[in-house]
Amino acid sequence: MVLFLVLLSLGAPVITSYQPYAQNLETRLTPPNPQHWFGTDEFGRDVFARMLYGGRVSLSVGLVAVAISLAIGLFLGALAGYFGGWVDQVIMRTVDIVLCIPTLFLILMLITFIGPNLLNIMIVIGLTSWTELSRLVRAEFLTLRRRDYVSAAVALGVPDLRIIFRHILPNALAPVFISATFGVAGAILLESGLSFLGLGVQPPVPSWGNILTAGKDYITQAWWLTLFPGLAIFLTVLGYNLLGDGLRDLLDPRLSGTTPND
């Protein structure tokens, strides 16, 4: 499902000849038909084309935001779990403070100050979603740092940063990848919500959230303007959640209810 949606978004110029910004007021609010598969919007723009190009925006927001949160969460979680002591206390108390602030309100406040655009949305979502990853990485490091290969590396005088990023981190990535997969789904849903509120990607740049926002004003006469973007968001989030479940079963067979012999 995820691969299919990604290929549709990347292949938009090949799949459709319509441009997402091209207006034709003579065909405004036209229902789905052989010429316009998903109908047209209030400006006569082809909804199918806007959905395809909007998929690029929504999917890129999810991936870039999770990449930012991964970078922060991995670094801080690794430092806290490996060094412990005051380093662990400072980082974890910072995490506790951030978790005390409602994420949505924090994002709304930041977007209000720096302005709503695609880059800012990616950065803000990434900067507010690293806390759970850092706690997960810290927990993995607390377990792995007691392994014999880590003790051997310390005894040989290997630098701490090399031990962290070369020896321990690769063994702690399995649960991180699973969490990141769920994080992409959450970031896409959050971006769609922000765009629906008018604080996400700004028109005329298409995203599934702002297409859905435009459609709510015509929901009684143009049902396709809310159905298709809502369905796209639903399928994308579902696809990433199923992907996360599959990765969890693959990378940690204990959670799948099977034994190694199975």
N, C-alpha and C positions, 0 to 999 in steps of 0.2 A: 504493500500500500504506500509506504513512504517513498520507495523508489519510483513507483508509478507517478506520484504527485510531483516529485522532483523532475522527472523526465518531461512531464507535461509543461512545467514552468520553464524549463530550459529550452524546450522546443517550441515555444510560443510563436516565434517568427515563421516557423515552417508549418505549424498546425493551422494557423489562421492568417488570413490576408488583411484583416482589419487591424487598425492601430488603436491603442487604448485611449488616446486623446482625441480621436477624430469625431467631430460632432456633426449630426445631421438632424436638425429639428423637425424635418418632415417625417421622420420615422421614430420620433420620441415615444417611449412607453409602448413599444411594439411587443406583443407576446412572442414566446419562442416559436420559431418557424425555420424552414430549411435554409434561409439566408442568415438568420441570426439565431443560432442554436439555443442561446440562453436569453433571447430577447434583447431589448435595448433599454437604456435608462432615461431619465428625464431630459437629457441633452441629446438623445439619439445615439449615444455611444454603444458599441457592441459589448454586451455584458460578458460574453464568453472570452473575448480578447482581454477585457479588464480583469477577469478572473485569472487568466493564465499569467499575465504580467504582474498582477497583485500577488500571486503565489510566490513569485521571486522575492518580493518584499517581505512577506510574512515568514517564509522559510529562512531567509537570510537573517532576519531579526532573531529568530530562535537560535540559529547556529552561532552567530557572532556573540550574542548575549551569553550563551552557555560557555563559549570559549573564554570570554572575559572572566566569568565567575569561576571557571575551572582554573585559570591561571592564578587568581587570587586565593581560592580555596586550597589548591594543592600546595602553594608556597607556605601560607600561614599554618595550615594543618600539619604539614611536614615539620616545620620548625617547632611547633608546640608539642607534637608527639615525640620528636627525637630528643630535644634538649630538656623538656620538662622544666621544673623549677619556676623561677620568676618569668621566664619566657612564656611558658605555658599559661601561667596565671594572667599575664597581660593580654595575650591573644584571646584566651577564652572569656575573660571579662569583657573585652571589646565585642566579642560575638554575642554575649548575653545582652549587652546594651543595644546592639543593632536588632536583635530578636525582639526586644521589648517595644520597638517602634512598629506600628502596623505598616506592613510593606506597601500596600496600596496607597496609603496616605503619604508615605515617604516619597514614593515615585511621583505622585501628583504634585507634591511640593517642589521636587527637583525639576520636573518638567515645566512647571509654571515659571521658575526662575531662569532656566537656561533656554527655554523655548522648545516647542514640539517639532522635531524633524527626525528623519530616519536615523542619522548617526547618534543623536542625543538619546533616542529611544533605546538603541542597542546598548549604549554605554550605561544608561541609568538602570536598565533591567539587569545588566551584568554586575553592576556595583552593588545591587541590593539583593542578590540571590546567591552569594558565595558562602553564607554562614553554615548551612547544612552540609555543604561539601567539605568545609574545613573541619567540622566536627567528625565527619565520617573518616577523613584522611587521618586525623589525629588518633582516632580509635584504632585504625589499622597499624599506625606507626607504634603505638604503645605495645601492641602485640608483637610486631615484627622486630623491634629493636632488641628483643631478648633472645633472638635466634642465634645459633652458633656461628653462622657465617658473618653476622654483624660483629660479634665478639672477636672473631678472627681478624676482620678488617681493622677494628680498633687496635688490636694487639700489634698489627703490622704497621701502624702509624698512618693509615689512610686518612686523608682530610675528611672532616665532618661532612662538608657539602658533597663530596664524592660518594660517601657512604649513603647520604640521604637520596641523592638523585640517580645514582648508578646502581646501588645494591638494594635499597629498601623500596623506593618508589615504584619500580616496575612490578614488584610483587603486591603492591597495594592498589593497583589500577583497576582490577576487575570490578569491585563494588562501585568505584568512581565512575566507570563507563556506564554502568547500569543507572546510577543516579543522574548522570548527565543526560541520558536518553529521556528520562522522565522530565528533566529540566527543560529540554527543547520544547516538549509539548506544553509545559507550563508557560514558557516565554512566549510562544505563539498565541496562546490563549490570553495572556496578559496584554500583548501588543494589540490584539483584536479588541479587547475591552477598552484600552486607552483610545484607540482610533474611533470606537463607537461613542466614546465620551467627547470626542473632538480634540483630544490631547495627544493623539498618536501621529501617524503619518498623515500629512496634510494634503487635501485635494489640490490639484487634479491627479497627483501621484496615486495610483490605485493600490489599495490593500484590502484584504477581505473584510477588515473591520470597518473601514470608511465606506465601502460599497454597501455593507449591511446598514450603516447609519443613514445613508442616502435613501435606502429602500424603505426605512420605517415610515417615512412621510407619505409613501404611496402604497402601503401594505394592503389597502382595500381594493386598489385598482391595478397594482403591478406586483403580484405575489412572487414573481421570479426574482425580484431584486433582493428579497430577504431569504428565499429558500436556498438558492445556489451558494451564496457566500457562507450561510450558516451550515450547510451541508459540507462544504469544503473544510471549514474549521473543525467540524465534528469528526470527519474522516481523518484529518491530519493528526489531531490529538489522539484519536483512537489508535491510529497506526503507530505512533511513537510509543504509546503505552503498551501496546502488544509487543513491539520490538523490545522494550525494556523488560517485559516479562520473559520473552524468549531468551534474551541475553542472560538474565538471572538464572534461568534453568540450565543454560549451557555452561556458564562460567562457575556456577555453584550447584552441582547436582544434588547436594543435600537438601536444597530448598524445593526440588521438584518432586520429592517423594519417591525417588528411585534409588536403588543401590548400585554400586559400581558394576556388579554382575549383570544388572538389567541393561 
